Structure formats: structure tokens, C-alpha cells
Amino acid sequence: EVQLVESGGGMVHPGGSLTLSCQASGFSFNRYGMSWYRQAPGKERELVAQISHDGREVNYVESVKGRFTISRDNTKKVVALQMDNVKPEDTAVYYCGRKWNAIDLWGQGTQVTVSS
């Protein structure tokens, strides 16, 4: 089955860290760029980070630069998002998406809540 499954969400204190993972299956993972998006309550889904098919190129939204790191393991078919120094405004449902843009496959999402 072609799918993306996110994990690793939860509650974290401001300034803390969390690592999200996205397990891919059913397609040639190493042929696709991958992306992380997030959607906060009452807001539109927004891009957080992107990574090229070979991991050589990455891109981040300005608000997470220097705090979040996207990475991938093509052998394990996993794309990860390391979140450091999190802020309350990072609270959202985080989604993994297939492709650098024009996402054609989404995961189910994982909730991240940043609160003291």
C-alpha cells in the first residue's frame, strides 16, 4: 500500500525538543523529494521544510530556520524532522508530504503541542 505514516508527536515544553518521523511504503522513496507541513487550529496548512530526493538540498520556512532540521534515510524510507528550541507557536498538526511541492500524497498527521 502506498502510504506515509507519521509518528513522534506529543506535548513538549517551550525550549524543548521533539523528533518527528515519517515512514514511507509502497513507492520508490529515493525518487521523491519530501516535505513537512503543519496546520495550526484555524489556520491554513503551511510548509515547514523540504528535502530533495538525495538529501543534498533542504529548505525551511523562515520561522523555523536554525531550530528545525529535516533529514532522510533512503535505506529505511524515513524522513525526519528534528525540532529544537520549540515555541508555543509551533503547536500544530504536522504532516509529511510526498514531493518537493505539488504534494501528491499526505500522511495522517501527528499532533505537536508546545505548552508550559
C-alpha positions in Angstrom: 0.0 0.0 0.0 1.3 3.5 -0.9 1.3 5.5 2.3 3.0 7.8 4.7 2.8 7.3 8.4 3.9 10.0 10.9 4.9 9.4 14.5 6.7 11.2 17.3 4.3 13.9 18.1 3.3 14.8 21.7 3.5 17.6 24.3 6.7 19.4 24.9 7.7 22.5 27.0 8.9 25.7 25.3 12.6 25.4 24.6 12.4 21.6 24.4 13.0 19.2 21.6 11.0 16.6 19.7 11.7 14.4 16.7 9.0 13.5 14.2 9.4 10.6 11.8 7.5 9.7 8.6 7.7 6.1 7.4 7.1 5.7 3.7 5.9 2.5 2.0 4.7 1.2 -1.3 6.7 3.5 -3.6 10.3 4.3 -4.7 11.1 6.6 -1.8 14.5 7.6 -3.1 13.0 9.1 -6.3 11.0 11.7 -4.4 11.6 14.9 -2.6 9.8 15.1 0.7 8.2 17.8 2.7 6.9 18.6 6.2 3.9 20.8 6.6 1.9 21.9 9.6 -1.6 23.2 10.3 -2.5 25.1 13.4 -6.1 25.5 14.6 -7.9 28.0 12.4 -5.0 28.4 10.1 -4.1 27.1 6.6 -1.6 24.3 6.2 1.9 25.8 5.7 5.2 24.4 4.5 7.8 23.8 7.2 10.7 22.1 5.5 11.6 20.3 2.3 14.4 17.9 1.3 15.5 16.7 -2.1 15.4 13.0 -3.1 19.0 12.6 -2.3 19.1 14.7 0.8 21.5 17.2 -0.7 19.1 20.1 -0.8 17.0 21.4 2.0 14.7 24.3 2.5 13.0 25.8 5.6 10.3 28.3 6.3 11.9 31.4 7.9 10.2 30.9 11.3 11.9 27.5 11.9 15.4 28.2 10.4 18.1 27.4 12.9 15.7 25.4 15.1 14.4 22.6 12.9 16.4 20.1 10.9 14.9 17.8 8.1 16.8 14.6 7.2 16.1 11.4 5.4 17.3 7.8 5.3 16.6 6.3 1.9 17.5 2.8 3.1 14.9 2.9 5.8 12.4 5.0 3.8 12.1 7.5 6.6 12.1 11.3 6.6 12.6 13.0 10.0 12.1 16.5 11.4 14.2 17.3 14.4 12.6 20.2 16.3 14.7 22.1 18.8 14.0 25.1 20.9 10.3 24.8 20.2 7.9 27.7 20.8 4.2 27.8 21.6 3.6 29.0 18.0 5.0 25.6 16.7 1.8 24.0 18.1 0.1 22.3 15.1 -0.7 19.0 13.4 2.4 18.1 11.4 2.0 16.3 8.1 4.5 14.5 5.9 4.1 15.0 2.2 5.5 13.3 -0.9 7.3 15.6 -3.3 9.1 18.9 -3.0 6.0 20.8 -4.0 2.6 19.9 -5.5 2.2 17.3 -2.8 0.5 14.2 -4.1 0.4 12.0 -1.0 -0.2 13.0 2.6 0.2 11.2 5.9 -2.5 11.3 8.5 -0.6 13.9 10.7 0.8 13.9 14.2 -0.1 16.5 16.9 2.6 18.6 18.4 1.7 20.8 21.4 4.1 23.2 22.9 3.0 24.4 26.3 4.3 25.1 29.8 
